């Protein structure tokens, strides 16, 4: 996890995220690896712009979303709302 956080800190927007959205991107970075995470160019651009609704939409518009099942749905809701979900 600390490796993921260290990597994510290379993005200017990372330290501006709230705790919930930080949890989402750390989860994704851990799951996808550095290279896989960086494939989410449109999501990363939306995060840089602070557009969390668009970032969530870009998460849905990916192969990853369809592969991770309910976890993807939960992380998208967390990204969009900034609220934690456990179901």
Secondary structure, DSSP 4 states (H G I P E B T S, - for coil): -HHHHHHHTTSTTGGGS-HHHHHHHHHHHHHHHHHHHHT-HHHHHHHHHT-HHHHHHHHHSSHHHHHHTHHHHHHHHHHHH------
